[in-house]
Amino acid sequence: MTADESTGGDGRQTYSDDAFIEAVSEKQPAATKEVADLVGCTRRNADYRLRRLEDEGKVTSKEAGNSLIWSITSEP
């Protein structure tokens, strides 16, 4: 378990937003599966968290076939 991971009260693994942002930054542009592999979570969990981060303006997505490709949002 890394510093960005913890176990929730119900025993499930939890990951910080920073873990997802760092994964996108490392592979940018990054497919959802690549982010999931780097963070160590399921693709479904990565998709959910990345969409939430997109809603917060921290990452952006672009469709590539049936996949989403993620990038860090440029600071103004």
mmJSON file of the N, C-alpha and C atoms, coordinates in Angstrom:
{"data_MODEL":{"atom_site":{
"group_PDB":["ATOM","ATOM","ATOM","ATOM","ATOM","ATOM","ATOM","ATOM","ATOM","ATOM","ATOM","ATOM","ATOM","ATOM","ATOM","ATOM","ATOM","ATOM","ATOM","ATOM","ATOM","ATOM","ATOM","ATOM","ATOM","ATOM","ATOM","ATOM","ATOM","ATOM","ATOM","ATOM","ATOM","ATOM","ATOM","ATOM","ATOM","ATOM","ATOM","ATOM","ATOM","ATOM","ATOM","ATOM","ATOM","ATOM","ATOM","ATOM","ATOM","ATOM","ATOM","ATOM","ATOM","ATOM","ATOM","ATOM","ATOM","ATOM","ATOM","ATOM","ATOM","ATOM","ATOM","ATOM","ATOM","ATOM","ATOM","ATOM","ATOM","ATOM","ATOM","ATOM","ATOM","ATOM","ATOM","ATOM","ATOM","ATOM","ATOM","ATOM","ATOM","ATOM","ATOM","ATOM","ATOM","ATOM","ATOM","ATOM","ATOM","ATOM","ATOM","ATOM","ATOM","ATOM","ATOM","ATOM","ATOM","ATOM","ATOM","ATOM","ATOM","ATOM","ATOM","ATOM","ATOM","ATOM","ATOM","ATOM","ATOM","ATOM","ATOM","ATOM","ATOM","ATOM","ATOM","ATOM","ATOM","ATOM","ATOM","ATOM","ATOM","ATOM","ATOM","ATOM","ATOM","ATOM","ATOM","ATOM","ATOM","ATOM","ATOM","ATOM","ATOM","ATOM","ATOM","ATOM","ATOM","ATOM","ATOM","ATOM","ATOM","ATOM","ATOM","ATOM","ATOM","ATOM","ATOM","ATOM","ATOM","ATOM","ATOM","ATOM","ATOM","ATOM","ATOM","ATOM","ATOM","ATOM","ATOM","ATOM","ATOM","ATOM","ATOM","ATOM","ATOM","ATOM","ATOM","ATOM","ATOM","ATOM","ATOM","ATOM","ATOM","ATOM","ATOM","ATOM","ATOM","ATOM","ATOM","ATOM","ATOM","ATOM","ATOM","ATOM","ATOM","ATOM","ATOM","ATOM","ATOM","ATOM","ATOM","ATOM","ATOM","ATOM","ATOM","ATOM","ATOM","ATOM","ATOM","ATOM","ATOM","ATOM","ATOM","ATOM","ATOM","ATOM","ATOM","ATOM","ATOM","ATOM","ATOM","ATOM","ATOM","ATOM","ATOM","ATOM","ATOM","ATOM","ATOM","ATOM","ATOM","ATOM","ATOM","ATOM","ATOM","ATOM","ATOM","ATOM"],
"id":[1,2,3,4,5,6,7,8,9,10,11,12,13,14,15,16,17,18,19,20,21,22,23,24,25,26,27,28,29,30,31,32,33,34,35,36,37,38,39,40,41,42,43,44,45,46,47,48,49,50,51,52,53,54,55,56,57,58,59,60,61,62,63,64,65,66,67,68,69,70,71,72,73,74,75,76,77,78,79,80,81,82,83,84,85,86,87,88,89,90,91,92,93,94,95,96,97,98,99,100,101,102,103,104,105,106,107,108,109,110,111,112,113,114,115,116,117,118,119,120,121,122,123,124,125,126,127,128,129,130,131,132,133,134,135,136,137,138,139,140,141,142,143,144,145,146,147,148,149,150,151,152,153,154,155,156,157,158,159,160,161,162,163,164,165,166,167,168,169,170,171,172,173,174,175,176,177,178,179,180,181,182,183,184,185,186,187,188,189,190,191,192,193,194,195,196,197,198,199,200,201,202,203,204,205,206,207,208,209,210,211,212,213,214,215,216,217,218,219,220,221,222,223,224,225,226,227,228],
"type_symbol":["N","C","C","N","C","C","N","C","C","N","C","C","N","C","C","N","C","C","N","C","C","N","C","C","N","C","C","N","C","C","N","C","C","N","C","C","N","C","C","N","C","C","N","C","C","N","C","C","N","C","C","N","C","C","N","C","C","N","C","C","N","C","C","N","C","C","N","C","C","N","C","C","N","C","C","N","C","C","N","C","C","N","C","C","N","C","C","N","C","C","N","C","C","N","C","C","N","C","C","N","C","C","N","C","C","N","C","C","N","C","C","N","C","C","N","C","C","N","C","C","N","C","C","N","C","C","N","C","C","N","C","C","N","C","C","N","C","C","N","C","C","N","C","C","N","C","C","N","C","C","N","C","C","N","C","C","N","C","C","N","C","C","N","C","C","N","C","C","N","C","C","N","C","C","N","C","C","N","C","C","N","C","C","N","C","C","N","C","C","N","C","C","N","C","C","N","C","C","N","C","C","N","C","C","N","C","C","N","C","C","N","C","C","N","C","C","N","C","C","N","C","C","N","C","C","N","C","C"],
"label_atom_id":["N","CA","C","N","CA","C","N","CA","C","N","CA","C","N","CA","C","N","CA","C","N","CA","C","N","CA","C","N","CA","C","N","CA","C","N","CA","C","N","CA","C","N","CA","C","N","CA","C","N","CA","C","N","CA","C","N","CA","C","N","CA","C","N","CA","C","N","CA","C","N","CA","C","N","CA","C","N","CA","C","N","CA","C","N","CA","C","N","CA","C","N","CA","C","N","CA","C","N","CA","C","N","CA","C","N","CA","C","N","CA","C","N","CA","C","N","CA","C","N","CA","C","N","CA","C","N","CA","C","N","CA","C","N","CA","C","N","CA","C","N","CA","C","N","CA","C","N","CA","C","N","CA","C","N","CA","C","N","CA","C","N","CA","C","N","CA","C","N","CA","C","N","CA","C","N","CA","C","N","CA","C","N","CA","C","N","CA","C","N","CA","C","N","CA","C","N","CA","C","N","CA","C","N","CA","C","N","CA","C","N","CA","C","N","CA","C","N","CA","C","N","CA","C","N","CA","C","N","CA","C","N","CA","C","N","CA","C","N","CA","C","N","CA","C","N","CA","C","N","CA","C","N","CA","C","N","CA","C","N","CA","C","N","CA","C"],
"label_alt_id":[null,null,null,null,null,null,null,null,null,null,null,null,null,null,null,null,null,null,null,null,null,null,null,null,null,null,null,null,null,null,null,null,null,null,null,null,null,null,null,null,null,null,null,null,null,null,null,null,null,null,null,null,null,null,null,null,null,null,null,null,null,null,null,null,null,null,null,null,null,null,null,null,null,null,null,null,null,null,null,null,null,null,null,null,null,null,null,null,null,null,null,null,null,null,null,null,null,null,null,null,null,null,null,null,null,null,null,null,null,null,null,null,null,null,null,null,null,null,null,null,null,null,null,null,null,null,null,null,null,null,null,null,null,null,null,null,null,null,null,null,null,null,null,null,null,null,null,null,null,null,null,null,null,null,null,null,null,null,null,null,null,null,null,null,null,null,null,null,null,null,null,null,null,null,null,null,null,null,null,null,null,null,null,null,null,null,null,null,null,null,null,null,null,null,null,null,null,null,null,null,null,null,null,null,null,null,null,null,null,null,null,null,null,null,null,null,null,null,null,null,null,null,null,null,null,null,null,null],
"label_comp_id":["MET","MET","MET","THR","THR","THR","ALA","ALA","ALA","ASP","ASP","ASP","GLU","GLU","GLU","SER","SER","SER","THR","THR","THR","GLY","GLY","GLY","GLY","GLY","GLY","ASP","ASP","ASP","GLY","GLY","GLY","ARG","ARG","ARG","GLN","GLN","GLN","THR","THR","THR","TYR","TYR","TYR","SER","SER","SER","ASP","ASP","ASP","ASP","ASP","ASP","ALA","ALA","ALA","PHE","PHE","PHE","ILE","ILE","ILE","GLU","GLU","GLU","ALA","ALA","ALA","VAL","VAL","VAL","SER","SER","SER","GLU","GLU","GLU","LYS","LYS","LYS","GLN","GLN","GLN","PRO","PRO","PRO","ALA","ALA","ALA","ALA","ALA","ALA","THR","THR","THR","LYS","LYS","LYS","GLU","GLU","GLU","VAL","VAL","VAL","ALA","ALA","ALA","ASP","ASP","ASP","LEU","LEU","LEU","VAL","VAL","VAL","GLY","GLY","GLY","CYS","CYS","CYS","THR","THR","THR","ARG","ARG","ARG","ARG","ARG","ARG","ASN","ASN","ASN","ALA","ALA","ALA","ASP","ASP","ASP","TYR","TYR","TYR","ARG","ARG","ARG","LEU","LEU","LEU","ARG","ARG","ARG","ARG","ARG","ARG","LEU","LEU","LEU","GLU","GLU","GLU","ASP","ASP","ASP","GLU","GLU","GLU","GLY","GLY","GLY","LYS","LYS","LYS","VAL","VAL","VAL","THR","THR","THR","SER","SER","SER","LYS","LYS","LYS","GLU","GLU","GLU","ALA","ALA","ALA","GLY","GLY","GLY","ASN","ASN","ASN","SER","SER","SER","LEU","LEU","LEU","ILE","ILE","ILE","TRP","TRP","TRP","SER","SER","SER","ILE","ILE","ILE","THR","THR","THR","SER","SER","SER","GLU","GLU","GLU","PRO","PRO","PRO"],
"label_asym_id":["A","A","A","A","A","A","A","A","A","A","A","A","A","A","A","A","A","A","A","A","A","A","A","A","A","A","A","A","A","A","A","A","A","A","A","A","A","A","A","A","A","A","A","A","A","A","A","A","A","A","A","A","A","A","A","A","A","A","A","A","A","A","A","A","A","A","A","A","A","A","A","A","A","A","A","A","A","A","A","A","A","A","A","A","A","A","A","A","A","A","A","A","A","A","A","A","A","A","A","A","A","A","A","A","A","A","A","A","A","A","A","A","A","A","A","A","A","A","A","A","A","A","A","A","A","A","A","A","A","A","A","A","A","A","A","A","A","A","A","A","A","A","A","A","A","A","A","A","A","A","A","A","A","A","A","A","A","A","A","A","A","A","A","A","A","A","A","A","A","A","A","A","A","A","A","A","A","A","A","A","A","A","A","A","A","A","A","A","A","A","A","A","A","A","A","A","A","A","A","A","A","A","A","A","A","A","A","A","A","A","A","A","A","A","A","A","A","A","A","A","A","A","A","A","A","A","A","A"],
"label_entity_id":["1","1","1","1","1","1","1","1","1","1","1","1","1","1","1","1","1","1","1","1","1","1","1","1","1","1","1","1","1","1","1","1","1","1","1","1","1","1","1","1","1","1","1","1","1","1","1","1","1","1","1","1","1","1","1","1","1","1","1","1","1","1","1","1","1","1","1","1","1","1","1","1","1","1","1","1","1","1","1","1","1","1","1","1","1","1","1","1","1","1","1","1","1","1","1","1","1","1","1","1","1","1","1","1","1","1","1","1","1","1","1","1","1","1","1","1","1","1","1","1","1","1","1","1","1","1","1","1","1","1","1","1","1","1","1","1","1","1","1","1","1","1","1","1","1","1","1","1","1","1","1","1","1","1","1","1","1","1","1","1","1","1","1","1","1","1","1","1","1","1","1","1","1","1","1","1","1","1","1","1","1","1","1","1","1","1","1","1","1","1","1","1","1","1","1","1","1","1","1","1","1","1","1","1","1","1","1","1","1","1","1","1","1","1","1","1","1","1","1","1","1","1","1","1","1","1","1","1"],
"label_seq_id":[1,1,1,2,2,2,3,3,3,4,4,4,5,5,5,6,6,6,7,7,7,8,8,8,9,9,9,10,10,10,11,11,11,12,12,12,13,13,13,14,14,14,15,15,15,16,16,16,17,17,17,18,18,18,19,19,19,20,20,20,21,21,21,22,22,22,23,23,23,24,24,24,25,25,25,26,26,26,27,27,27,28,28,28,29,29,29,30,30,30,31,31,31,32,32,32,33,33,33,34,34,34,35,35,35,36,36,36,37,37,37,38,38,38,39,39,39,40,40,40,41,41,41,42,42,42,43,43,43,44,44,44,45,45,45,46,46,46,47,47,47,48,48,48,49,49,49,50,50,50,51,51,51,52,52,52,53,53,53,54,54,54,55,55,55,56,56,56,57,57,57,58,58,58,59,59,59,60,60,60,61,61,61,62,62,62,63,63,63,64,64,64,65,65,65,66,66,66,67,67,67,68,68,68,69,69,69,70,70,70,71,71,71,72,72,72,73,73,73,74,74,74,75,75,75,76,76,76],
"pdbx_PDB_ins_code":[null,null,null,null,null,null,null,null,null,null,null,null,null,null,null,null,null,null,null,null,null,null,null,null,null,null,null,null,null,null,null,null,null,null,null,null,null,null,null,null,null,null,null,null,null,null,null,null,null,null,null,null,null,null,null,null,null,null,null,null,null,null,null,null,null,null,null,null,null,null,null,null,null,null,null,null,null,null,null,null,null,null,null,null,null,null,null,null,null,null,null,null,null,null,null,null,null,null,null,null,null,null,null,null,null,null,null,null,null,null,null,null,null,null,null,null,null,null,null,null,null,null,null,null,null,null,null,null,null,null,null,null,null,null,null,null,null,null,null,null,null,null,null,null,null,null,null,null,null,null,null,null,null,null,null,null,null,null,null,null,null,null,null,null,null,null,null,null,null,null,null,null,null,null,null,null,null,null,null,null,null,null,null,null,null,null,null,null,null,null,null,null,null,null,null,null,null,null,null,null,null,null,null,null,null,null,null,null,null,null,null,null,null,null,null,null,null,null,null,null,null,null,null,null,null,null,null,null],
"Cartn_x":[0.852,0.0,0.895,0.596,1.399,0.82,1.498,1.035,-0.294,-0.635,-1.883,-3.039,-2.795,-3.826,-4.178,-5.407,-5.807,-6.947,-7.27,-8.379,-9.538,-10.69,-11.884,-12.392,-13.356,-13.917,-14.546,-14.95,-15.561,-14.534,-13.25,-12.196,-11.83,-12.568,-12.257,-11.099,-10.323,-9.2,-9.729,-9.139,-9.487,-8.22,-8.39,-7.264,-7.521,-6.475,-6.619,-6.786,-7.386,-7.489,-6.102,-5.134,-3.763,-3.187,-3.553,-3.054,-3.525,-4.776,-5.31,-4.685,-4.533,-3.937,-2.482,-1.741,-0.346,-0.253,-1.177,-1.174,-1.446,-2.406,-2.697,-1.48,-0.887,0.273,1.444,1.643,2.762,2.615,1.402,1.166,0.543,0.293,-0.466,-0.073,-1.035,-2.435,-2.577,-3.473,-3.596,-4.984,-5.036,-6.304,-6.756,-8.048,-8.6,-7.923,-7.696,-7.069,-5.642,-4.912,-3.549,-3.559,-4.505,-4.617,-4.959,-5.915,-6.308,-5.112,-4.328,-3.156,-2.13,-1.887,-0.914,-1.387,-2.669,-3.211,-3.38,-3.704,-3.917,-5.372,-6.27,-7.706,-8.332,-9.63,-10.332,-10.517,-10.718,-10.984,-12.262,-13.245,-14.522,-14.33,-13.549,-13.273,-12.509,-11.517,-10.753,-11.663,-12.555,-13.477,-14.348,-14.892,-15.745,-14.975,-13.784,-12.993,-12.51,-12.099,-11.639,-12.776,-13.968,-15.119,-15.432,-15.293,-15.508,-14.449,-13.209,-12.135,-12.351,-12.929,-13.242,-14.326,-15.332,-16.386,-15.812,-14.732,-14.076,-13.078,-12.902,-12.003,-10.533,-10.214,-8.812,-8.212,-9.047,-8.604,-9.617,-9.188,-10.086,-10.032,-11.094,-11.128,-11.434,-11.022,-11.276,-11.582,-12.616,-12.96,-11.963,-11.572,-10.702,-11.284,-12.122,-12.831,-13.832,-13.736,-14.625,-14.007,-12.877,-12.159,-12.122,-11.82,-11.565,-10.078,-9.516,-8.117,-8.091,-7.312,-7.311,-6.036,-6.19,-5.063,-5.31,-4.24,-4.345,-4.853,-5.76,-6.282,-5.182,-5.056,-4.068,-4.507,-3.575,-3.854,-3.918,-4.881,-4.959,-3.799],
"Cartn_y":[-1.181,0.0,1.24,2.191,3.405,4.465,5.604,6.71,7.265,7.042,7.551,6.57,5.422,4.412,4.25,3.849,3.481,2.49,1.875,0.943,1.62,1.623,2.231,1.414,1.934,1.264,-0.074,-0.26,-1.525,-2.49,-2.143,-3.025,-2.845,-2.013,-1.788,-0.808,-0.981,-0.094,1.259,2.337,3.673,4.341,5.242,5.914,7.409,8.19,9.647,10.178,11.36,12.028,12.24,12.553,12.787,11.566,10.362,9.151,9.094,9.484,9.478,10.595,11.764,12.896,12.59,11.989,11.628,10.587,9.623,8.591,9.201,10.113,10.785,11.59,12.309,13.144,12.312,11.147,10.282,9.736,9.368,8.735,9.669,10.879,11.834,11.818,11.638,11.33,9.868,9.605,8.277,7.692,6.444,5.727,5.349,5.164,4.803,3.552,2.55,1.294,1.54,2.426,2.745,3.378,4.287,4.935,3.892,3.022,1.973,1.096,0.715,-0.13,0.577,1.857,2.603,2.8,3.1,3.34,2.023,0.957,-0.34,-0.608,0.003,-0.185,-0.778,-1.017,-1.524,-0.415,-0.801,0.18,0.942,0.248,0.887,1.974,1.672,2.656,3.851,3.573,4.663,5.544,4.944,5.712,6.629,6.079,6.871,8.048,7.772,8.824,9.873,9.438,10.389,11.288,10.729,11.559,12.591,12.194,13.141,14.245,13.869,14.861,15.776,15.238,16.074,17.09,16.652,17.568,18.694,18.396,19.39,20.246,19.952,20.739,20.391,19.235,18.869,18.069,17.333,16.589,16.804,16.505,16.568,15.23,14.925,13.677,13.943,12.987,13.035,11.611,11.453,10.12,9.669,8.414,7.776,6.39,6.282,5.032,4.81,3.667,3.349,3.703,4.378,4.695,6.195,6.537,7.928,8.073,9.166,9.492,10.723,10.663,11.695,12.519,13.81,14.735,15.653,16.208,17.18,18.494,19.145,20.433,21.476,22.274,23.356,24.445,24.928,26.04,27.323,28.22,29.484,30.408],
"Cartn_z":[0.0,0.0,0.0,-0.891,-0.96,-0.046,0.029,0.873,0.388,-0.9,-1.455,-1.3,-0.697,-0.537,0.934,1.183,2.532,2.424,3.525,3.558,4.245,3.561,4.137,5.307,6.036,7.197,6.874,5.616,5.226,4.635,4.707,4.236,2.774,2.048,0.639,0.504,-0.563,-0.851,-1.325,-0.841,-1.319,-1.836,-2.779,-3.418,-3.433,-3.279,-3.268,-4.689,-4.793,-6.087,-6.673,-5.816,-6.279,-6.99,-6.553,-7.2,-8.653,-8.904,-10.267,-11.098,-10.509,-11.219,-11.579,-10.661,-10.927,-12.036,-12.049,-13.088,-14.459,-14.536,-15.807,-16.241,-15.318,-15.621,-16.136,-15.548,-15.923,-17.339,-17.74,-19.039,-20.071,-19.713,-20.52,-21.994,-22.919,-22.636,-22.223,-21.289,-20.693,-20.901,-21.312,-21.409,-19.999,-19.836,-18.525,-17.975,-18.816,-18.382,-17.897,-18.567,-18.127,-16.741,-16.517,-15.204,-14.148,-14.451,-13.506,-13.144,-14.138,-13.888,-13.007,-13.263,-12.459,-11.02,-10.852,-9.51,-8.754,-9.489,-8.854,-8.527,-9.301,-9.08,-10.339,-10.29,-11.462,-12.494,-13.745,-14.792,-14.489,-13.952,-13.609,-12.543,-11.516,-10.467,-11.043,-11.89,-12.502,-13.352,-14.117,-14.957,-14.101,-13.03,-12.133,-11.54,-11.028,-10.372,-11.367,-12.557,-13.568,-14.044,-14.185,-14.577,-13.487,-12.24,-11.143,-11.165,-11.398,-11.502,-12.71,-13.765,-14.931,-14.574,-13.823,-13.367,-12.511,-11.782,-10.928,-11.709,-13.003,-13.841,-13.706,-13.124,-12.903,-14.057,-14.791,-15.965,-17.084,-18.303,-19.452,-20.173,-20.907,-21.656,-23.117,-23.941,-25.372,-25.81,-26.639,-27.113,-28.168,-28.068,-29.055,-29.308,-30.322,-30.559,-29.447,-28.78,-27.658,-26.313,-26.33,-25.095,-24.846,-23.61,-23.254,-22.972,-23.46,-23.233,-22.337,-21.266,-20.231,-20.262,-19.981,-19.86,-18.673,-18.151,-17.067,-17.654,-16.947,-17.381,-17.289,-18.327,-18.326,-17.376,-16.578,-15.662,-16.47,-16.18,-16.919,-16.606],
"occupancy":[1.0,1.0,1.0,1.0,1.0,1.0,1.0,1.0,1.0,1.0,1.0,1.0,1.0,1.0,1.0,1.0,1.0,1.0,1.0,1.0,1.0,1.0,1.0,1.0,1.0,1.0,1.0,1.0,1.0,1.0,1.0,1.0,1.0,1.0,1.0,1.0,1.0,1.0,1.0,1.0,1.0,1.0,1.0,1.0,1.0,1.0,1.0,1.0,1.0,1.0,1.0,1.0,1.0,1.0,1.0,1.0,1.0,1.0,1.0,1.0,1.0,1.0,1.0,1.0,1.0,1.0,1.0,1.0,1.0,1.0,1.0,1.0,1.0,1.0,1.0,1.0,1.0,1.0,1.0,1.0,1.0,1.0,1.0,1.0,1.0,1.0,1.0,1.0,1.0,1.0,1.0,1.0,1.0,1.0,1.0,1.0,1.0,1.0,1.0,1.0,1.0,1.0,1.0,1.0,1.0,1.0,1.0,1.0,1.0,1.0,1.0,1.0,1.0,1.0,1.0,1.0,1.0,1.0,1.0,1.0,1.0,1.0,1.0,1.0,1.0,1.0,1.0,1.0,1.0,1.0,1.0,1.0,1.0,1.0,1.0,1.0,1.0,1.0,1.0,1.0,1.0,1.0,1.0,1.0,1.0,1.0,1.0,1.0,1.0,1.0,1.0,1.0,1.0,1.0,1.0,1.0,1.0,1.0,1.0,1.0,1.0,1.0,1.0,1.0,1.0,1.0,1.0,1.0,1.0,1.0,1.0,1.0,1.0,1.0,1.0,1.0,1.0,1.0,1.0,1.0,1.0,1.0,1.0,1.0,1.0,1.0,1.0,1.0,1.0,1.0,1.0,1.0,1.0,1.0,1.0,1.0,1.0,1.0,1.0,1.0,1.0,1.0,1.0,1.0,1.0,1.0,1.0,1.0,1.0,1.0,1.0,1.0,1.0,1.0,1.0,1.0,1.0,1.0,1.0,1.0,1.0,1.0,1.0,1.0,1.0,1.0,1.0,1.0],
"B_iso_or_equiv":[0.0,0.0,0.0,0.0,0.0,0.0,0.0,0.0,0.0,0.0,0.0,0.0,0.0,0.0,0.0,0.0,0.0,0.0,0.0,0.0,0.0,0.0,0.0,0.0,0.0,0.0,0.0,0.0,0.0,0.0,0.0,0.0,0.0,0.0,0.0,0.0,0.0,0.0,0.0,0.0,0.0,0.0,0.0,0.0,0.0,0.0,0.0,0.0,0.0,0.0,0.0,0.0,0.0,0.0,0.0,0.0,0.0,0.0,0.0,0.0,0.0,0.0,0.0,0.0,0.0,0.0,0.0,0.0,0.0,0.0,0.0,0.0,0.0,0.0,0.0,0.0,0.0,0.0,0.0,0.0,0.0,0.0,0.0,0.0,0.0,0.0,0.0,0.0,0.0,0.0,0.0,0.0,0.0,0.0,0.0,0.0,0.0,0.0,0.0,0.0,0.0,0.0,0.0,0.0,0.0,0.0,0.0,0.0,0.0,0.0,0.0,0.0,0.0,0.0,0.0,0.0,0.0,0.0,0.0,0.0,0.0,0.0,0.0,0.0,0.0,0.0,0.0,0.0,0.0,0.0,0.0,0.0,0.0,0.0,0.0,0.0,0.0,0.0,0.0,0.0,0.0,0.0,0.0,0.0,0.0,0.0,0.0,0.0,0.0,0.0,0.0,0.0,0.0,0.0,0.0,0.0,0.0,0.0,0.0,0.0,0.0,0.0,0.0,0.0,0.0,0.0,0.0,0.0,0.0,0.0,0.0,0.0,0.0,0.0,0.0,0.0,0.0,0.0,0.0,0.0,0.0,0.0,0.0,0.0,0.0,0.0,0.0,0.0,0.0,0.0,0.0,0.0,0.0,0.0,0.0,0.0,0.0,0.0,0.0,0.0,0.0,0.0,0.0,0.0,0.0,0.0,0.0,0.0,0.0,0.0,0.0,0.0,0.0,0.0,0.0,0.0,0.0,0.0,0.0,0.0,0.0,0.0,0.0,0.0,0.0,0.0,0.0,0.0],
"pdbx_formal_charge":[null,null,null,null,null,null,null,null,null,null,null,null,null,null,null,null,null,null,null,null,null,null,null,null,null,null,null,null,null,null,null,null,null,null,null,null,null,null,null,null,null,null,null,null,null,null,null,null,null,null,null,null,null,null,null,null,null,null,null,null,null,null,null,null,null,null,null,null,null,null,null,null,null,null,null,null,null,null,null,null,null,null,null,null,null,null,null,null,null,null,null,null,null,null,null,null,null,null,null,null,null,null,null,null,null,null,null,null,null,null,null,null,null,null,null,null,null,null,null,null,null,null,null,null,null,null,null,null,null,null,null,null,null,null,null,null,null,null,null,null,null,null,null,null,null,null,null,null,null,null,null,null,null,null,null,null,null,null,null,null,null,null,null,null,null,null,null,null,null,null,null,null,null,null,null,null,null,null,null,null,null,null,null,null,null,null,null,null,null,null,null,null,null,null,null,null,null,null,null,null,null,null,null,null,null,null,null,null,null,null,null,null,null,null,null,null,null,null,null,null,null,null,null,null,null,null,null,null],
"auth_seq_id":[1,1,1,2,2,2,3,3,3,4,4,4,5,5,5,6,6,6,7,7,7,8,8,8,9,9,9,10,10,10,11,11,11,12,12,12,13,13,13,14,14,14,15,15,15,16,16,16,17,17,17,18,18,18,19,19,19,20,20,20,21,21,21,22,22,22,23,23,23,24,24,24,25,25,25,26,26,26,27,27,27,28,28,28,29,29,29,30,30,30,31,31,31,32,32,32,33,33,33,34,34,34,35,35,35,36,36,36,37,37,37,38,38,38,39,39,39,40,40,40,41,41,41,42,42,42,43,43,43,44,44,44,45,45,45,46,46,46,47,47,47,48,48,48,49,49,49,50,50,50,51,51,51,52,52,52,53,53,53,54,54,54,55,55,55,56,56,56,57,57,57,58,58,58,59,59,59,60,60,60,61,61,61,62,62,62,63,63,63,64,64,64,65,65,65,66,66,66,67,67,67,68,68,68,69,69,69,70,70,70,71,71,71,72,72,72,73,73,73,74,74,74,75,75,75,76,76,76],
"auth_comp_id":["MET","MET","MET","THR","THR","THR","ALA","ALA","ALA","ASP","ASP","ASP","GLU","GLU","GLU","SER","SER","SER","THR","THR","THR","GLY","GLY","GLY","GLY","GLY","GLY","ASP","ASP","ASP","GLY","GLY","GLY","ARG","ARG","ARG","GLN","GLN","GLN","THR","THR","THR","TYR","TYR","TYR","SER","SER","SER","ASP","ASP","ASP","ASP","ASP","ASP","ALA","ALA","ALA","PHE","PHE","PHE","ILE","ILE","ILE","GLU","GLU","GLU","ALA","ALA","ALA","VAL","VAL","VAL","SER","SER","SER","GLU","GLU","GLU","LYS","LYS","LYS","GLN","GLN","GLN","PRO","PRO","PRO","ALA","ALA","ALA","ALA","ALA","ALA","THR","THR","THR","LYS","LYS","LYS","GLU","GLU","GLU","VAL","VAL","VAL","ALA","ALA","ALA","ASP","ASP","ASP","LEU","LEU","LEU","VAL","VAL","VAL","GLY","GLY","GLY","CYS","CYS","CYS","THR","THR","THR","ARG","ARG","ARG","ARG","ARG","ARG","ASN","ASN","ASN","ALA","ALA","ALA","ASP","ASP","ASP","TYR","TYR","TYR","ARG","ARG","ARG","LEU","LEU","LEU","ARG","ARG","ARG","ARG","ARG","ARG","LEU","LEU","LEU","GLU","GLU","GLU","ASP","ASP","ASP","GLU","GLU","GLU","GLY","GLY","GLY","LYS","LYS","LYS","VAL","VAL","VAL","THR","THR","THR","SER","SER","SER","LYS","LYS","LYS","GLU","GLU","GLU","ALA","ALA","ALA","GLY","GLY","GLY","ASN","ASN","ASN","SER","SER","SER","LEU","LEU","LEU","ILE","ILE","ILE","TRP","TRP","TRP","SER","SER","SER","ILE","ILE","ILE","THR","THR","THR","SER","SER","SER","GLU","GLU","GLU","PRO","PRO","PRO"],
"auth_asym_id":["A","A","A","A","A","A","A","A","A","A","A","A","A","A","A","A","A","A","A","A","A","A","A","A","A","A","A","A","A","A","A","A","A","A","A","A","A","A","A","A","A","A","A","A","A","A","A","A","A","A","A","A","A","A","A","A","A","A","A","A","A","A","A","A","A","A","A","A","A","A","A","A","A","A","A","A","A","A","A","A","A","A","A","A","A","A","A","A","A","A","A","A","A","A","A","A","A","A","A","A","A","A","A","A","A","A","A","A","A","A","A","A","A","A","A","A","A","A","A","A","A","A","A","A","A","A","A","A","A","A","A","A","A","A","A","A","A","A","A","A","A","A","A","A","A","A","A","A","A","A","A","A","A","A","A","A","A","A","A","A","A","A","A","A","A","A","A","A","A","A","A","A","A","A","A","A","A","A","A","A","A","A","A","A","A","A","A","A","A","A","A","A","A","A","A","A","A","A","A","A","A","A","A","A","A","A","A","A","A","A","A","A","A","A","A","A","A","A","A","A","A","A","A","A","A","A","A","A"],
"auth_atom_id":["N","CA","C","N","CA","C","N","CA","C","N","CA","C","N","CA","C","N","CA","C","N","CA","C","N","CA","C","N","CA","C","N","CA","C","N","CA","C","N","CA","C","N","CA","C","N","CA","C","N","CA","C","N","CA","C","N","CA","C","N","CA","C","N","CA","C","N","CA","C","N","CA","C","N","CA","C","N","CA","C","N","CA","C","N","CA","C","N","CA","C","N","CA","C","N","CA","C","N","CA","C","N","CA","C","N","CA","C","N","CA","C","N","CA","C","N","CA","C","N","CA","C","N","CA","C","N","CA","C","N","CA","C","N","CA","C","N","CA","C","N","CA","C","N","CA","C","N","CA","C","N","CA","C","N","CA","C","N","CA","C","N","CA","C","N","CA","C","N","CA","C","N","CA","C","N","CA","C","N","CA","C","N","CA","C","N","CA","C","N","CA","C","N","CA","C","N","CA","C","N","CA","C","N","CA","C","N","CA","C","N","CA","C","N","CA","C","N","CA","C","N","CA","C","N","CA","C","N","CA","C","N","CA","C","N","CA","C","N","CA","C","N","CA","C","N","CA","C","N","CA","C","N","CA","C","N","CA","C","N","CA","C","N","CA","C"],
"pdbx_PDB_model_num":[1,1,1,1,1,1,1,1,1,1,1,1,1,1,1,1,1,1,1,1,1,1,1,1,1,1,1,1,1,1,1,1,1,1,1,1,1,1,1,1,1,1,1,1,1,1,1,1,1,1,1,1,1,1,1,1,1,1,1,1,1,1,1,1,1,1,1,1,1,1,1,1,1,1,1,1,1,1,1,1,1,1,1,1,1,1,1,1,1,1,1,1,1,1,1,1,1,1,1,1,1,1,1,1,1,1,1,1,1,1,1,1,1,1,1,1,1,1,1,1,1,1,1,1,1,1,1,1,1,1,1,1,1,1,1,1,1,1,1,1,1,1,1,1,1,1,1,1,1,1,1,1,1,1,1,1,1,1,1,1,1,1,1,1,1,1,1,1,1,1,1,1,1,1,1,1,1,1,1,1,1,1,1,1,1,1,1,1,1,1,1,1,1,1,1,1,1,1,1,1,1,1,1,1,1,1,1,1,1,1,1,1,1,1,1,1,1,1,1,1,1,1,1,1,1,1,1,1]
}}}
